[in-house]
């Protein structure tokens, strides 16, 4: 009996030694759950796909998934736990502040870490952590792309509306700065509080200011729906240009009938060949429809696998060097975009890689604008 | 002027929802002294019930609504059985059930959070969207009228009042205290649930909707006073008007306007700590 147990332990031990462990820090119950959950599904699908095709360097990928509830105080401890469990890479798909906190661990332990979706500009600039990369589109890129599209419309005066969440405020400020820089007058600047039951007074104020367009910087879905509802009830007609938050497909069901002709920034072009292939493969494997958010996680795990392949080993220093030399086309970004980290930069999403799309017939529709020009 | 009328209707509808949540608090506080912050989560549970029955299974609205309210009665009754009665029977201080109910709050939210998808979920409107506000106002008016009648005109309501005024004396008069407590929790959950169901077509059903409702309802309760049923409604309406009129008309940035209702609350607590309406002696 003892021999059998020993053999079993040995066998599982060997099987374990043969996998490449990759840590994933996600959010299952906190504020970024609506983003983190599909992204994590994308990671899992991507890892399965890689494993089905023989893995990386002949070894299978093993995901160790942890939930930090988007809380920075929990996040670093989980990064430490993953490092202790021997992961060769950490993939962060919860909130930007939580990802930032994990960096204190990965920098010290010299473990490669990347976020495929966080958008905060500061993640690669505040800490000089050579083991960290960011491939989600930066907040500033989102603002600039949206504004480039708006500029082509020659607006003189516009309204700005956001919510009182951290991210909503930050995007609102970025929009404000960009609009003012472009010489566009902001005639109304409104905030809808989390948990509000109506956005009627704010929209009335905006209607009274008579803008040519309204910029929406809010990120809270329920509150944004209140804004669209008031927009419809008040019968106003100015176009709405929205942040990247409207690229979350939930609006197609929860704001049905309110969203047609709204334009929004996205990092996803449904006509791109890589996207079509991904959508079909995801449907075939899981039976479910994929969203743009799945693409972030999918690209993330593929970028890591690509770096390990090029490094030719699981040595963390070699992986770091390989990652820095990334030149990879994934699901996200405009047609033909590649993730690269030129000149030692560690934010890898092409500043001209975002697109502006429009809602048509309650669905996220075609691309109407590309890049920042 | 048109703006003001539009806003008045919108504020009245919001005020009705706050009022219902305040009433839910009141129903439990009056006879037991227990402040139950889980009312917000109960409203959320009902909103998810609304999504499930009305949106996913497409039941007719009245049937779905009745089933959700019946379920909420059960939820309230069960919460009392599990989190309140054992503590009261063991003679624990008042703070114990309040804390136990905070536990109920967290558990409820987490259960909903892991059982449903993370995004806000749609709940359909029972009437055309432009008439929905009037529907909310009418439904709330009926509930408040019903409770007013119950407390003022029926013997059962009187026993609740008696327990509220003096538990010990009421018990000596042969009133069954635990039955009154059970009913007050069941009623509280049903009323909070109705509030959640009414607000859900507007704000969608989502797992973080409970806490803001609990705060708004509590503010309304403090403004209106815990003494009388009408107080909850008046408190709710005052709060909603204060919120929406400040955002619309006050010449301050709308980010700051959010603080005005809370200032209002603080002033009320200082000037009139018992609320607008006093309980009858």
Contacts between the chains, C-beta under 8 A, distances in Angstrom:
chain1	res1	chain2	res2	distance
A	28	B	114	7.5
A	29	B	110	6.5
A	29	B	113	5.2
A	29	B	114	7.1
A	31	B	208	7.5
A	33	B	113	7.5
A	33	B	118	4.1
A	34	B	118	4.3
A	34	B	119	4.9
A	37	B	117	7.9
A	37	B	118	5.3
A	164	B	255	6.8
A	164	B	258	6.5
A	189	B	253	6.8
A	189	B	254	7.2
A	190	B	247	7.9
A	190	B	254	4.7
A	191	B	253	7.8
A	191	B	254	4.6
A	191	B	255	4.5
A	191	B	257	7.8
A	191	B	258	7.0
A	193	B	258	4.7
A	194	B	208	7.9
A	194	B	212	6.3
A	195	B	209	7.1
A	195	B	211	7.2
A	195	B	212	2.2
A	195	B	213	6.9
A	195	B	215	7.5
A	195	B	216	7.2
A	196	B	203	7.9
A	196	B	212	7.8
A	197	B	13	7.8
A	197	B	14	4.4
A	197	B	17	5.9
A	197	B	199	5.7
A	197	B	202	6.1
A	197	B	203	6.1
A	197	B	216	7.9
A	197	B	240	7.9
A	198	B	10	5.1
A	198	B	13	7.5
A	198	B	14	5.5
A	198	B	202	6.8
A	198	B	244	7.2
A	200	B	6	6.7
A	200	B	7	6.1
A	200	B	10	4.1
A	200	B	244	6.8
A	201	B	7	6.0
A	201	B	10	7.7
A	201	B	243	8.0
A	201	B	244	4.5
A	201	B	245	7.5
A	201	B	247	4.0
A	201	B	248	3.8
A	202	B	247	6.0
A	202	B	248	7.9
A	202	B	254	6.2
A	204	B	3	5.2
A	204	B	6	6.9
A	204	B	7	6.4
A	204	B	248	5.7
A	205	B	247	7.3
A	205	B	248	5.9
A	205	B	254	7.4
A	208	B	3	7.2
A	221	B	119	6.3
A	221	B	120	4.9
A	221	B	204	7.3
A	221	B	206	7.4
A	222	B	120	4.7
A	222	B	203	4.9
A	222	B	204	5.0
A	222	B	206	5.5
A	222	B	209	6.9
A	225	B	120	7.1
A	225	B	203	7.5
A	225	B	204	6.0
A	226	B	202	6.6
A	226	B	203	6.7
A	229	B	129	7.4
A	229	B	202	6.7
A	232	B	129	7.7
A	233	B	129	7.1
A	233	B	130	6.5
A	234	B	6	7.5
A	248	B	119	7.3
A	250	B	119	3.8
A	250	B	120	6.7
A	253	B	121	7.9
A	253	B	122	5.7
A	254	B	119	6.9
A	254	B	120	5.1
A	254	B	121	6.8
A	254	B	122	4.9
A	254	B	204	5.1
A	256	B	122	7.0
